[in-house]
Amino acid sequence: MIELEEGIRKGLRIIPIVDKEIRQLVRDPKTILMVLLMPITVTILFGYGYGGKGAGKYPITVVDLDGGDGAFKFIQELRNSKMFEIKAIYKSKGQGFSSVYSGKVYASLIIPETFTEDLMRGRPTRVELYYDASNPTVAQMIMQAVGVVTQQFQEWAASQFGTFAITPMFYTVYGPKIKKIESFIPTLMAMILQMVPTSLISVSICREREKGTFEQFIMTPVSVFDIIFGKLTAYFFATISDAILSLFTAILLFDVKLKGTFLDMTIVSTVFLLNSLSLGLLISVFSRNQLQAYQASIFSFIIFMLFSGVLIPVDVLSSEAKLIASFVPMYYFVTAFRNVSLKGWSYLMVLDQLTVISMFTFAFLALSLRFLRMEVT
């Protein structure tokens, strides 16, 4: 009984603390609104993006060297499988290879010249799949799906023309194989260059206000431009080292082999890092305290993770997800860095993605310069 009473007394001691924290939250409507709306918003975006119609199709091309009824029927089987979105049907292997090299599709399926004739004569034949190995998970799913379609087609053809075999042949486009850890490097870099810089710099101005040191800025002959770009420069040098150290750690400890040059990967990473810092500054400008800044940083990071292609390629998600991804700078970085690091492209070949990222960066900086007030609130 005495122990029970003691436990109750200890429990009652926390009531004033709980009351204080709740009152403090209630006095901050922005924080309450963010706490309530963030999970709802994430759930809605996740539902529209990952559960919408049209999701799950892998873009490929087909090279029909046969042109016969057998090839036509096989192409129909690919479409009916609901796993593939056939972007184009070509008549030469070069066009098929080019569609994969350019990154427009994940694979190109080659139907050989004598495909229909082999079917009708009951001879063994084949189909060839040339795929992009820079994303092993997607490549594996495409190969499995092609295997299933081939098996289904073979069962139909056997009932029509007799017993025979169709063998799917698989060939990579970028190198023989890419290890799982190598394929994860773009995701690792995206997480480091998004989460760390944005969260660090997002609390910078809020911290100045809470500590009272922001008044010192106001009393000195500095402009909004000086504050924004001074913080941007300082945090740039502080965080770019994180990305470089992580990359070298993966290379030295786990024998990661990347096809891109260090210069090209650094250029792409720098462009995205500046974007992350600019977003963090914008969050800091609109946040009243460090808690709000942290919440906004976490919220943006969750959205970016969902719609950047690091979990599931955006190409195979719904049309709603593709629309959301078009406003996510991390999506363009993951695409660019994967092409540079795993495919060996130069930064000049991903200028389209870098340009879009830079446009977001300028927009974030312009808004920060516009709304940062040189006054104590």
N, C-alpha and C positions, 0 to 999 in steps of 0.2 A: 504493500500500500504506500509506504513511504517513497519507494522508488518510482511508483506511478505519479505521485504528486510532484516529485522532483522533475520527472520527464515533462509533465504538463507545464511547470514553471519555465523550464528551458524553452519549450515550444512557444509559450506566450511572449518570450523576450524578442522573438523575431517579428512579432506582429507590427511594432512601430517601424521596423526596417522595411517590411513589405509595404506598409501604408505610405512611407516616404517615397519609395521607388515608384509606386503606382501614381501618386500625386505628381511626381516629377515628369512622368511620361504623359499624363493627361495635360499638363501645362505645355506640352510640345506637340501640337496637332500634326505637324509634318512627320514626326517620327511615328506616331500612332498610325497615320495614314499609310506610311510606307510599310510598316509591320503587317498591316491588314491586307494591303493591296498586292504586295510583292508575291506571296504564294499563289494568290488567285490569278494574277497576271501570268505568272510562269506556267501554271496549269492550263490556262486558256491557250497560250501560245504553243505549248507542247501538244495539246489536243488537236489544234488546227494544223500544226506542222507535221506531226508524226501520225496522225490518225485520219488525215484528209484523203479524199479520193485521188487516185492516180499514183499513190505511193508504191514503192517497191519495184519499179521497172528500171532495168539497167540499159543505158544507151549503148548500142552496138551498131556496126555496119556489116553488110553482107556482100561478098564478092561472088557473083554468080557466073562462073566460067562455063557452066553447062548450058544454061538457057532452056533446058527441057522440062517436061512435066514433073519429073522426079524432084528437080531442084525447086520448082514452084511449090510443090507439096511440102517439101522440107521447110521452106521459108514460112509457109502458112502455119506449120507446127510451131515454129519459133514465136510467131505472133500469138497463136492461141494459148501458149504457155503462160501468158500474162507476166512473164519474168523479164521480157526484153522489149525495149523500144527501138525498133529498127529505124535509124536516122536516115540511111541511104542504102541503095543497092547499086553496086558498082560492077564494072566488067573487067577490071584489071586489078592485080594484086597491089600494084603501086598505090592506087587510090585508097585501098583498104589499109595498107601500112601507114599512109600519110594521115588518115583519120585518127589512128591511134597515137602516132607520134605527136600530132598537134594537140592532143588532149581533148579532142571533141567527143570521143567515145572511149570506153574502157577496153573494147576488144573488136576484132573484125573476124568474121567467120568466112572461110574460103570453101566454096563448093567446087570440086574439080571438074575438068572438062567432060569426062566420061561417066559422070554420076548416074544419069538416067539410063544410059546403055548398060552399065554394070548392074543396075537394079533389074532391068528387064531380062538380062541373061543370068541372073542369080550369082553374079561374081562378087567377091569381097570388094568393098570400096571404103572410102574414108571422107571425113570432113576435117578441116584444119582450123584451129582457133589460135589467132595471134593476139595476145592480151598484154595489157599494161600491168607489170608486176610491182609497180611502186605502191600499190595499195593491196597487200596480200589478202586481206579479208574479203574485199570485193572480188579479187581475181579468183579466189577459191569458190565463192558463191556462183560466179559466172560459169566456171568449169563444171561444177556440179549440176547446174541448170542445163548446160549444153549436153551433159551426159544423160540426163533424164529425157530431154527432148529427143536425142538420138535413139535411145532405147524405145521410146514410144513410137517413133517413126519406123524403126526397124520391125517392130511387131506388126504394124500395119502393112509394111512392104512385104514381109514374109508371107502374110496371108494372101497377097496379090500375086507375087512372083516366085514364091518358093523360099526355101531356107538359104540364108546368106548372112554376112556380117558387115556392119558399118562401124568403123573404128574412129572415134574422135581423137585427133592428134592435137596436142597442146604445145605452143611455143611462146616464149616470152619475147617482149619487144625491147625492154630496157635491161639488158644483162641477163645472165642465167637465172639468178634468184636473188631476192632481197630478204634479209633476215627480219624477223619480227621487230627486234629492237631498232633496226635501221628505219623501218617503216613508221616507228613511233616517234622518231626524232622531230618531224614537223609538229606533231601534237605537243611534245615536250617544250619546244621552243615557243609555240603559240601560248601555252599556259604561263611560262616564265615571263615572256615579254608583255603579256596582258595583265595578269593578276598582280605581280609584284610592283611594277611601276605605277599602275593606276591606283592601287590601294595606298602606296606610300605617299604619292604626291597629293592624293585627294584630301588628305587630312592636314596638309601643310598650312593653308590659309586659315582653316578653322582653328588649328592649334595656335596660330599667331593671335587670333581674336580672343580665344579663351584665356591665353596667358597674358594678354594685354600688350604683347610686343608689336601688334599691328599698329598701335598708336605711334610707335617709333618710325615706322615707314611713312606715316602721314606727316610727321614733323620734319622729315628729311626731304631734300629736293629730288625725289624719285617719282617717276610716273608709273601709271598702270603697266605700260609697256615694259619698263625696267623690272617690275615685280614678276610679271608673267614669264618673261624670257630668262630672267635670272634664275627663277626656280626651275624652269624647264631645263636649262643648261646644267645646273647642279645635279638634278636627279637623273639626267641623261648619263652623265659620267658615272654616277653611283650604281646605275642599274644595267648598263651595257656590259659591265664586267660579269654580272650574273649569267647572262646568256653565253658569253664566251667561255667562262669556266665550265658551265654545264656541257657545252659542246665538246670541249677538250676532255672532260672527264669521261664522257661516253666513248670518245675515240680511243683514249688511252686504256681505260679499264675494261671495256666491253668489245674492243676490236671492231668498232663501228666503221664501216667503209662507205663514205659518201662520194658521189660522182661529181658534185659541184665544187667549184673552187672556193677557198675561204673568203676571198674578196667578194665574190658574188653573193655568198650567204650573208656576209656582214652588211652589204649594201641593203639587201632585202630586209634584214633584221633591224637595221637602223631606221629605215622608213617606217616600219611598224611600231618600233619603240617610241618614236616621236609622236605617233598617233595615240598610243596608250597614255603617254604623259599628258598630251593635250586633253584627252578625255578626262583624266584625273583632275587636271586643273579646272576644267569646266564644272565637274562635280563639286570641287572645293569651293568654287565661287558661289554656287547655288545652295550649299549646305550651311546651316546655322551652327552646327557643332560637329565634333568628330564622329559621333555615333551615326548621324545622318550620312556623313561622307562614307563611312564604312559600309553602311547598308546599301547605298547607291552603287558602290564599287562591286559588292557581292552580287547585287541584282544584275548589273551589266555583264559581269563575268558569267553568270549562269546562262543568260540569254545568248551570249557569244558562243559558249560551249555547245549549246543545243543546235545552233544554226550556223556553225562554221565548217561543218564537215569532219570534225575530229571524232565524233561518235559514229555517225552514219553519213555517207556522202550525200550532199544536198541534192545531187542529180536524181537520186532514187526516192526522194521525199515528195510530198505533195506540192502542188502549185503554190499553196499558201506559204509553205516553208521556203520555197525558192524566192518568193517575194520578200519575206522577212530577211533571208540571207543576203539579199542585195543591199541591205542597209547595215550589214555587220562587217566592219573592217577586218576582223579576224578571218572571215571566210576567204577574203582575197589574199591574206597573208599565207594561210595554210596552202592554198592552191599554188601560189608563187613559190613558197619555200619548198614544197614537195617537188615541184618541177625542177628547181635549181639543185637541191641536195640529192634527190634520188634519180633524176633523169639526166642530170648534167647540163641543164640549160644555163645560159648566161643571164645576167640580170636584164640585159637588153631584150631578151625574149619574153620577159614577164612585165614589161613596161606598162601594159594595160592595167594589170592588177596594182602595180605600184602607183600609177596615176590616180586610181580610185581611192587608194589609201591616203594619198597626199591631199586629195580634195576633202576628205573627211577631217584630216588634220587641220587644214586651213579653216574649215568651218568651225571646229571646236575652239581654235585659238581666237577667231574673230568674235565668237560669242563670249569667250572669257574676257577679252579686252573690252567688249561692249558693256558687260554687266558687273564687272568688278568695281565696287564703289570704294573710293578712298575716304572712308569714314568708319567710325566705330559704331556698331549696332548693339 
